[in-house]
Amino acid sequence: MEDIGVFRKPLEFGLYNQYLPWIIENVAEILSQKEDREEEFQKVLVQMQNEIRDSHLNSLKRRVQMKEDKRLDIIRKQIEKEENKRKRKEEKIRQAELKRIQDIKDKIQAKIFTKNELRQQLNALIISDIDNFERQSLFGK
């Protein structure tokens, strides 16, 4: 009977039937809570890593975009500079052409004035011929 537990002490019996199962149950519950907390911690950790990674990626994208914007701005400024240089050259050419045209106009105007004087003299000659008054020829005869 001793082997089946009839003559056991009540303290020993309480230890095996109540206290040890209670301890095992509490330890199991604490381990379960620990696992739950570790899972939550892992979720928070993964979420933080993802947010840091996303933030870093966004920062890199902004940096790349900023470099690209700078590169495009430099190209745009070079194009504007070349365009301004081309416009200045064209303006110089246009001004030179306008001066050349004005010089030609001045020469033509001067010739017109000399021809106008010649025309007036020819008109006077024609008129004098009508009057039967002979004058010296303008053409050297």
ZITA-V178736 format. One line per field, one symbol per residue. psi: psi as a letter, one per 20 degrees, with the letter a starting at -180 (. if undefined). Layout:
psi: ???
This chain:
psi: hhhijhkqqhggghghhggghggggggggghghgggghggggggggggggggggggghggghggggggggghgggghgggghgggghgghggggggggggghgggggggghgghhgggghhghhggghhhikpprpqijj.
